[in-house]
Amino acid sequence: MISIISSGLKILLPALLVASAAVAANGDDNAPWHHKKCAVCLTYDDALNVHLDQVIPALDSLGFRGTFYVPVYFPGFHERLTGWKNAAGKGHELGNHTIFHPCEGKSPGREWVNPDYDLNGYTVQRMMDEIKMADIVLRAVDGRTERTFAYTCGDTMAGDSSFVDEIKKEFVAARGVKRIMKGLDDTDLYDIGACMINGESADEMTALVREAMNNHALLVFLFHGVGGEHSLNVSLDAHSGLLHFLKQNEKDIWVAPLRDIAEYVKAIRSP
């Protein structure tokens, strides 16, 4: 009898999750995001030491979980595997950001791109091989089979071909760099907009959150340096001010890793 009940629960649970998500989205037009007015995702790129030393402790202290897009060749990742494993164990998402962080190097301001990792010299096959190998490394660290991807430099072309359709086969969602916010019905899960932060104050960032609340939208923050370690940077005080605003308003704001948000959206959209 117990085994029959257990089997029945295994069959029913996915349906119950979908139904619960649908109720959460449709039960209140003013609270479509997990019974909240908006969803906020805190993402951090490039496996910086400050992410482990400053950001994750700050998030943990307030009960928040973030998404960290890690290029697995970068020393801030492969030299601190234990720290990243511990972060994943606490619920933070390790997102795929390739091995070498290749970018399109011919655009203005891209002189820093290493010619060996210029996407103009890549094929879709080479790009996807690199991404899949990065995923094998990440799976060895966190044991997860599902995660999100972040387009390096926001680029989606290898040579003259798009690899977006291949990304859709491998990941639950992908983050871009367009500074846009979309509602639950309008969010493109394979080109999720993000607000890149570089020098903004706490007030400027909380204004973005208020906008998301007013529009019932998904707001994704894109951080690099937090208190240093990158040319794109936000101060520790400003970052802390944002986190505390989110905490003070968490009855109206759903803060979650992008993987969790994407899975929620997919559950709602499932027929």
C-alpha positions, 0 to 999 in steps of 0.5 A: 500500500505504501509503495502504491501511494508513493508511486501515485504521489510521484505522478501527481507532484508535477501536476500539482506544481504546475497547478500551484504555479498557475494559481500563483500567476493567475489568482491575483493580477497584481501578484503574478510572480509567486504571489508577489508583485515582481521577480528580482534576480541578482546575477553576478558575472565572471567568478570574481573572488569578491563574489565569494568573499563579499557577495555570497555572505551578504546574500546569505545573511538576508536569506537571498540566493543569487545566480553566478555566471562562471567561466570555468577557466577563470582562476576565481573559479578553478582555484576556489572550487570548494567555495563555489561548491559550498555556495551551490550547496546553499542554493546559489545557482552556478550558471554556465558562462562558457570556459574561456568567455569568448566574445565578438572582437570586431565591434568598437571597444572590443580591442581587449578580446583575445584573438584566440577567443574571438567569436568571429573565428568560432563555429557553432559546433566549437561554441557548443562544445565549449559550453557543454564542457563547461557544463560538465565541470559545473555538474561535477561541482554542484551535481545539477543537471539544469541551469541557465546560461548567460551569453558572453558579452551578450553575443549570440553569433559564432562566425556568421551563425546564431547558436541560440537554437542550440542553447534552447536544447541545453538550458532552461533559460538564457540571460542577455544584456538588453536593459529591459524588463518584461512581464510574466507573459512577455519574457523571452526565456532565451533572451532575458533582459538585464540591467547592467550595473556600473557605478549606480547608487542604492537609490538608482537601483531601488528605483529600478525595483520600484519600476518592476513592482509597478509594472509586475515585471521580471528585473534581472540585475547584472553585476560584475565587481562589487567593491572592486576587482572589475572595471564594471563595479558597484560599491559595497554600500550601494549593493548592501542598500539594494539588498536591504531594500529587497529584504524590507519589501520582500512581501512584494518582491520574489528574489530567486536564482534565474533557474528557479524563475525560469522553471516557474515561468515554464510551469505556468506556460505548460499546457 
